[in-house]
Amino acid sequence: MFEQMNEQFKTAMKPMTDLATLNMSTMQELAEKQNTLYSSLLSEGMAYFEKASQQKDVMALAETQKAYMETLQETVSETAKSSYAILTDAGQKATEMFKDMTVDFTPKK
């Protein structure tokens, strides 16, 4: 009897545990993206300052700064796109989970 109640409880809680697992994996992916972004920004910034300090004239410094800003913009843009894709995918998976939950809990005739 206890085993049957335990199985029923597990079955009833499965959608919530699946949703929590999806949430945790999504947060982990986003944290990894942010970690990569910050590491990249730090290394690109250090490389920029090293290269900028070696420039002898204003035009060369301006070109160095332009290249750095383009790289910075590309890095942030790519991270934003991939983060948006992760969130969109998680949202779609969660929507499917809720659809499946409503089908499971809809009274059958």
Secondary structure, DSSP 8 states (H G I E B T S, - for coil): -HHHHHHHHHHHHHHHHHHHHHHHHHHHHHHHHHHHHHHHHHHHHHHHHHHHHT--SHHHHHHHHHHHHHHHHHHHHHHHHHHHHHHHHHHHHHHHHHHHHHHHHS---
